[in-house]
Amino acid sequence: MGKGKLFIYPDLPGYVTLKCDFHTHTIFSDGDVWPTVRIDEALRDGLDAIAITDHLEYTPHKDFIPVDYNAAWKISGKNMLKKEI
């Protein structure tokens, strides 16, 4: 992954600006990494929130990883508790 620029977004009067990524995928869909890696990436990039948006109908690794549509949530939830976020 290339080195990105750090963007600083100012708060607007009366609002708090959040830095978020609302479209990420994990190994349970067409992504290449575990949900824990997505969380680490978000923390590294200074994000306030992410959404894991794995596809329900596309499971290219089903021969190696059992299909559990809640797996990314279960794994990331445990990781977030461990990191106290």
MITORDREN-618196 format. One record per residue (C-alpha): residue in three letters; x, y, z. Coordinates in steps of 0.1 Angstrom, whole numbers, plus 5000, padded with zeros to 4 digits. Example, Ala and Ser with C-alpha at 12.3 -4.5 7.8 and 13.67 -1.06 7.14 Angstrom:
BEGIN
ALA512349555078/SER513749895071/
//
This chain:
BEGIN
MET500050005000/GLY501350344991/LYS501950615016/GLY498950845017/LYS498551205026/LEU497251305060/PHE494051505056/ILE492851725083/TYR489151825081/PRO488052115102/ASP484952095123/LEU482052315111/PRO480452545137/GLY478052325157/TYR479251995142/VAL482051745147/THR483651615116/LEU484351245115/LYS486751055092/CYS485050735081/ASP485250455055/PHE481850315048/HIS482850055023/THR485349785032/HIS485549415025/THR487249125043/ILE488348775034/PHE484648665040/SER483848835007/ASP486048984980/GLY488649135004/ASP492048995011/VAL492349045048/TRP490748945081/PRO488349195099/THR491049245126/VAL493349385099/ARG490649625087/ILE490349755123/ASP494149805125/GLU494149985092/ALA491350215104/LEU493250295136/ARG496550345117/ASP494750585093/GLY493050775121/LEU489550685111/ASP486650745136/ALA484450465121/ILE484350195094/ALA481649975079/ILE482549625069/THR480349565038/ASP480949205028/HIS478849065001/LEU476348795011/GLU476148644977/TYR479848634969/THR482048394990/PRO485048304969/HIS486848134998/LYS483947915009/ASP486047595002/PHE488547715028/ILE486547935052/PRO483047825064/VAL480348065054/ASP479048255084/TYR477448585074/ASN478148735108/ALA481848615110/ALA483348955103/TRP481149125130/LYS481948845155/ILE485748865149/SER485949245147/GLY483749295178/LYS486149075199/ASN489049265185/MET487549605193/LEU486849505229/LYS490449385233/LYS491749715220/GLU489149905241/ILE487650095211/
//
